[in-house]
């Protein structure tokens, strides 16, 4: 009996010593913990290949995503939508999509997590591969926060940016961190810092796509969004000089190419054929005829056929012809220059860049001077400019030119947001759907609101 | 009794050391948006005019 007792105790001790004590530990399955720069690069490449294959939705976007953005805006006539099979795929107004922006939120924070891993965990520093990794990680993190800011933060207000809500800032990989929202001003500073760090590596590696020039273009976009007109000018000018505007058939070819990155495009999605990218491209192309282009958009083309865009962007049935494109190109830089100079009251320079763009699009065009600018359309949807004031004829001409030039590139929705978030409505099946001012800013996903103590939701959203 | 305890420990011991503890999911709800409401007569007229203008513009094409 005593022996049995001793054996039992011994067995118990043995079990206690050899049993597993780390059953709660999470062990990576089928994943390699990166050590070399090449292995860290793989973390970024998974995101970049989504862009190349045309199905990234959050970083640069894709054809379907750009079409959706156009559908939120006044570029298409949503009230005249034709009923076709599969219509559920495209929204009738922004309200159809606001709750599902959480997908972009999650994807962008997943990208930020991987960028943080590269920035803080990679030990290799001196090789070309390591430098390209750092450059891409900083730039992509800046881009991720820039995209989050435009979607989930209110439009930038120079006077209130210190109090406006920003985002949760995560700059290190930390599973336990639960950061509350910063101010909008802090987010802008973080993006600027990241893009400048990315630029400092001077990466020209096309494999990583987010080269030094792309980072500079995003920096110009950031300064523009945050109304830092003085700083936007030199950066936009540098890019425009490096990627001069093209015109005529070269312009049409550039924007019609299904995969090729042509002309003055710095970065575009869908450079490779892929089943998901093909679906997005063909889907977007197929849906173009479903929503007519709005009359207010068509009426902007006062030069009609003399403007190359008039026949390229839509046909005489008011069906859009240009397939939505996710890209960054230098015409946007030209428009940033014109508008920035206009806000600084440097009218000569503003007119110079506005006329430069128009000279590349309109044959036999008459250059604008202060005396022949068209009057501001007092009946237009947009009534206040980015600084909250009334449009001058010069700012109005630039605003209209931007709308024409960046059609089907997902710009108009954010331009409405930047210029006063005007309210409007559409009709569908006898019902009125309103785009209210607060709907220009998407809700922070409820999971983050529930999990993070003190996390503040954007105005207007209740469960 | 000792043997019974050992057997209990053996049977009740962890057999899946790589299991991930269950994740605590919060209730994720959608946010309410302004409800669509029926068009008023004036709004119906506005839409009618919009359709008329569009149909006239593309007529015969």
Interface residues (C-beta under 8 A of the other chain):
Chain A: X4 X5 X7 X8 X9 X11 X12 X15 X19 X20 X22 X23 X24 X26 X27 X29 X77 X79 X80 X95 X98 X99 X292 X295 X316 X317 X318 X425 X427 X428 X430 X431 X432 X433 X434 X436 X439 X443 X445 X446 X447 X450 X451 X461 X462 X463
Chain B: X1 X2 X3 X5 X6 X9 X10 X13 X14 X16 X17 X18 X19 X20 X21 X26 X27 X28 X29 X30 X31 X32 X33 X34 X36 X37 X38 X39 X43 X44 X47 X50 X51 X53 X54 X57 X58 X61
